[in-house]
Amino acid sequence: MTPTRYLLTIALALAWLPQRPAAATDTSAAPPAPPSAPSTDSLVLSANGSTLTDATGGGGGSLTWLHDFSSGVLGIGGEYQRLANAHWEFGSLSGSVSTGSTSAKWSFSGDAHVGTGEIGSQRFDYDIEGAGISGTFGGKLIVQLEDRQYDVYTTHGNMPKAGLSFLWNPHWQTSVSYARSITGNLGTEIETLRVDHYGHAVNWLLGAAAGHVAPPVVNVYTGLIGTAPRYREGYLGLSKSFAHSDWSILGDYLKVANERRITLTIVCTLHAD
């Protein structure tokens, strides 16, 4: 079992387990614990369309059920995507659980995306698994460590990532991350910068990434093999909440080798009453 799959098993198991209180300590001066938040359910729907250099574009969609409970969330869903002469579909399972205090909060997460696809008449397996841990300190600084295993078509490998985020005030947050493959034939190295703004009416985000990447890592199936080509990406998103739903729209520009892809994605999250 790879390190990623071992961590994924632990993370998903933790997410499924009910949370137990910590071992008894001196609680004479502690205030009574607040009641647990009720469990809620949400349905997340997404649709996207893409253009691609010198080829027909593509599109796809996904449907995910999310169950929020007092200390985490579980998700089960499916997705279909098509781009040029390639298409792929997969099922997804994700889970996260959080614990800690206001000064230091820890979150453990895991996800798996398993399915199949075709490039022309060539069939391939699609298997991406990840597990991560993040710590939030003082309600402002977030430190994240993640590991992800890729087994897509002829591309295989393991890619850890480290990230930092800082909430400067209730409205502004900046994030940086660095990912580099350490096994297989991914040959991937990515640096990312992102800015989030939380407004009273609308939230927005702006981000960019650069490096070298195996095309299947970003869902571009060029048929290229050998050294991972240069990679550039920029994206801009807006989101707004309504009575029982959240809506977001994301535009993404991606360049891998000589391929340029522009994608527009719309996501709707419907909350149960």
C-alpha positions as CSV (number, residue, x, y, z in Angstrom):
1,M,0.0,0.0,0.0
2,T,1.4,3.4,-1.0
3,P,1.8,6.1,1.7
4,T,-1.1,8.1,0.1
5,R,-3.5,5.2,0.2
6,Y,-2.5,4.4,3.8
7,L,-3.2,8.0,4.8
8,L,-6.4,8.0,2.8
9,T,-7.7,4.9,4.6
10,I,-7.0,6.6,8.0
11,A,-8.6,9.9,7.0
12,L,-11.8,8.4,5.6
13,A,-12.1,6.1,8.6
14,L,-11.8,9.1,10.9
15,A,-14.4,10.9,8.9
16,W,-16.9,8.0,9.3
17,L,-16.3,7.5,13.0
18,P,-18.5,9.4,15.5
19,Q,-16.4,11.9,17.6
20,R,-15.8,11.0,21.2
21,P,-15.0,13.6,23.9
22,A,-11.4,13.9,25.0
23,A,-10.2,12.1,28.2
24,A,-11.5,13.8,31.4
25,T,-9.4,16.6,32.8
26,D,-10.0,19.4,35.4
27,T,-13.1,21.1,34.1
28,S,-14.1,23.0,37.2
29,A,-13.4,26.3,35.6
30,A,-14.6,25.4,32.1
31,P,-17.9,26.7,30.7
32,P,-20.5,24.1,29.7
33,A,-20.0,22.8,26.2
34,P,-22.3,24.2,23.5
35,P,-24.8,21.8,21.9
36,S,-23.6,20.0,18.8
37,A,-24.6,21.6,15.5
38,P,-27.3,19.6,13.8
39,S,-26.4,17.4,10.8
40,T,-27.3,19.0,7.4
41,D,-27.3,17.8,3.8
42,S,-26.4,19.6,0.6
43,L,-26.4,18.8,-3.1
44,V,-23.6,20.2,-5.2
45,L,-24.1,20.4,-9.0
46,S,-21.6,21.7,-11.5
47,A,-21.4,22.2,-15.2
48,N,-18.4,23.3,-17.4
49,G,-17.5,24.0,-20.9
50,S,-14.0,24.3,-22.5
51,T,-12.2,25.4,-25.6
52,L,-9.0,23.8,-26.8
53,T,-6.3,24.9,-29.2
54,D,-6.7,23.4,-32.7
55,A,-9.3,20.9,-31.5
56,T,-12.9,20.6,-30.5
57,G,-13.4,21.7,-26.9
58,G,-15.4,19.8,-24.4
59,G,-17.5,19.9,-21.3
60,G,-18.8,18.0,-18.4
61,G,-20.6,18.0,-15.1
62,S,-20.8,16.5,-11.6
63,L,-23.2,15.7,-8.9
64,T,-22.2,15.4,-5.2
65,W,-24.1,14.7,-2.0
66,L,-22.5,16.3,1.1
67,H,-23.4,15.4,4.7
68,D,-22.2,17.9,7.3
69,F,-22.0,16.9,10.9
70,S,-20.7,18.6,14.0
71,S,-17.0,18.0,13.3
72,G,-16.7,17.2,9.6
73,V,-18.2,16.4,6.3
74,L,-18.7,13.4,4.0
75,G,-19.2,13.5,0.3
76,I,-20.2,11.0,-2.4
77,G,-20.5,11.9,-6.1
78,G,-19.8,11.2,-9.7
79,E,-18.4,13.2,-12.6
80,Y,-18.2,13.0,-16.4
81,Q,-15.8,15.0,-18.6
82,R,-15.0,15.2,-22.3
83,L,-12.2,17.1,-24.1
84,A,-11.3,16.7,-27.8
85,N,-11.2,13.0,-28.5
86,A,-10.9,12.0,-24.8
87,H,-13.6,11.4,-22.3
88,W,-13.6,10.0,-18.7
89,E,-16.0,9.4,-15.9
90,F,-15.4,8.5,-12.2
91,G,-17.0,8.2,-8.8
92,S,-15.8,10.2,-5.8
93,L,-15.6,9.6,-2.1
94,S,-14.4,12.3,0.3
95,G,-14.3,13.0,4.0
96,S,-12.9,15.3,6.5
97,V,-12.9,15.7,10.3
98,S,-11.8,18.5,12.5
99,T,-10.8,18.8,16.2
100,G,-9.0,21.2,18.5
101,S,-9.6,24.6,20.1
102,T,-9.9,28.2,18.9
103,S,-6.1,28.6,19.2
104,A,-5.2,25.5,17.3
105,K,-7.6,23.5,15.2
106,W,-6.6,20.4,13.2
107,S,-8.4,18.9,10.2
108,F,-7.8,15.6,8.5
109,S,-9.1,14.9,5.0
110,G,-9.1,12.2,2.4
111,D,-10.6,11.7,-1.1
112,A,-10.6,9.1,-3.9
113,H,-11.7,9.4,-7.5
114,V,-11.9,6.1,-9.4
115,G,-13.2,5.5,-12.9
116,T,-12.3,4.9,-16.6
117,G,-11.8,6.8,-19.8
118,E,-11.0,6.6,-23.5
119,I,-8.6,8.5,-25.8
120,G,-9.9,7.7,-29.2
121,S,-10.3,3.9,-29.0
122,Q,-7.7,3.5,-26.3
123,R,-9.2,2.8,-22.9
124,F,-7.5,3.8,-19.7
125,D,-8.0,3.7,-15.9
126,Y,-8.6,6.8,-13.9
127,D,-7.5,6.7,-10.2
128,I,-6.5,9.7,-8.1
129,E,-6.3,9.5,-4.3
130,G,-5.3,12.1,-1.8
131,A,-5.0,12.6,2.0
132,G,-4.0,15.7,3.9
133,I,-3.7,17.4,7.3
134,S,-4.1,21.1,8.1
135,G,-3.7,23.2,11.2
136,T,-5.3,26.6,11.9
137,F,-3.6,28.7,14.5
138,G,-5.1,31.8,16.1
139,G,-7.9,31.8,13.5
140,K,-5.5,33.3,10.9
141,L,-2.6,31.1,9.9
142,I,-3.4,27.8,8.1
143,V,-0.6,25.2,7.4
144,Q,-1.5,22.4,5.0
145,L,0.3,19.2,4.1
146,E,-1.1,16.9,1.4
147,D,-0.1,13.8,-0.6
148,R,-1.7,12.7,-3.8
149,Q,-1.3,9.5,-5.9
150,Y,-2.0,9.6,-9.6
151,D,-2.7,6.5,-11.8
152,V,-4.2,7.9,-15.0
153,Y,-3.6,6.4,-18.5
154,T,0.2,5.9,-18.7
155,T,0.9,8.5,-16.0
156,H,1.7,7.3,-12.5
157,G,3.3,8.9,-9.5
158,N,3.1,10.4,-6.0
159,M,3.0,14.2,-5.4
160,P,3.1,15.8,-2.0
161,K,2.2,19.5,-1.5
162,A,2.7,22.1,1.2
163,G,0.7,25.2,1.6
164,L,0.3,28.3,3.8
165,S,-2.7,30.6,4.1
166,F,-3.1,33.8,6.1
167,L,-6.3,35.6,6.9
168,W,-5.3,39.3,7.2
169,N,-8.7,40.4,8.3
170,P,-12.3,39.2,7.9
171,H,-12.2,40.1,4.2
172,W,-8.8,39.2,2.8
173,Q,-6.8,36.0,2.7
174,T,-3.7,35.0,0.7
175,S,-2.4,31.5,0.0
176,V,0.7,30.0,-1.4
177,S,1.6,26.4,-2.1
178,Y,4.3,24.2,-3.6
179,A,3.9,20.7,-5.0
180,R,6.5,18.4,-6.5
181,S,6.2,14.7,-7.6
182,I,8.7,12.3,-6.0
183,T,7.9,9.0,-7.7
184,G,6.7,7.6,-11.0
185,N,6.8,9.6,-14.3
186,L,4.8,12.7,-13.3
187,G,7.9,15.0,-13.4
188,T,5.6,17.7,-11.9
189,E,6.5,20.8,-10.0
190,I,3.9,23.5,-9.4
191,E,3.9,26.8,-7.5
192,T,0.6,28.5,-6.7
193,L,-0.5,31.9,-5.5
194,R,-4.1,32.8,-4.6
195,V,-6.0,35.8,-3.2
196,D,-9.5,35.5,-1.7
197,H,-11.8,38.4,-0.8
198,Y,-14.9,37.9,1.4
199,G,-17.4,40.7,0.7
200,H,-20.8,41.5,2.2
201,A,-22.6,40.6,-1.1
202,V,-20.1,38.8,-3.3
203,N,-16.9,36.8,-2.7
204,W,-14.2,36.5,-5.3
205,L,-10.9,34.8,-5.8
206,L,-7.9,35.3,-8.1
207,G,-5.1,32.8,-8.6
208,A,-2.1,31.8,-10.7
209,A,0.1,28.7,-11.0
210,A,3.3,27.9,-12.9
211,G,5.8,25.1,-13.3
212,H,6.1,21.8,-15.1
213,V,3.3,19.3,-15.2
214,A,2.3,15.9,-16.6
215,P,-0.8,16.7,-18.8
216,P,-3.1,14.1,-17.1
217,V,-2.6,15.9,-13.8
218,V,-4.6,18.9,-15.1
219,N,-6.9,16.7,-17.3
220,V,-5.3,17.5,-20.6
221,Y,-4.6,14.4,-22.7
222,T,-2.1,15.4,-25.3
223,G,-0.4,12.1,-25.9
224,L,2.9,13.6,-24.8
225,I,5.4,11.4,-23.0
226,G,8.8,12.0,-21.5
227,T,9.7,15.3,-19.8
228,A,6.7,17.2,-18.4
229,P,6.1,20.3,-20.4
230,R,5.9,23.9,-19.0
231,Y,2.6,24.8,-17.4
232,R,0.9,28.2,-16.8
233,E,-2.5,28.8,-15.3
234,G,-4.6,31.7,-14.2
235,Y,-8.2,31.7,-12.8
236,L,-10.8,34.1,-11.5
237,G,-14.0,33.2,-9.5
238,L,-17.0,34.8,-8.0
239,S,-19.5,33.4,-5.5
240,K,-22.7,34.6,-3.9
241,S,-25.2,33.1,-1.4
242,F,-28.9,33.2,-1.6
243,A,-31.7,31.9,0.7
244,H,-31.0,28.2,0.4
245,S,-28.2,28.0,-2.2
246,D,-24.7,29.1,-3.0
247,W,-23.7,29.9,-6.6
248,S,-20.2,30.3,-8.0
249,I,-18.6,30.9,-11.4
250,L,-15.0,30.2,-12.3
251,G,-13.0,31.1,-15.4
252,D,-9.7,29.3,-15.9
253,Y,-6.9,29.8,-18.5
254,L,-4.5,26.9,-18.9
255,K,-1.4,26.5,-21.1
256,V,0.4,23.1,-21.3
257,A,3.1,22.9,-24.0
258,N,1.3,24.3,-27.1
259,E,-2.1,23.5,-25.8
260,R,-4.3,26.3,-24.5
261,R,-7.5,25.5,-22.7
262,I,-10.2,28.0,-21.5
263,T,-12.8,26.6,-19.1
264,L,-15.9,28.2,-17.6
265,T,-17.4,26.4,-14.6
266,I,-20.7,27.0,-12.8
267,V,-21.4,25.4,-9.4
268,C,-24.6,25.4,-7.4
269,T,-24.9,24.2,-3.9
270,L,-28.4,23.5,-2.7
271,H,-28.9,23.3,1.1
272,A,-31.6,21.2,2.7
273,D,-34.0,23.1,5.0
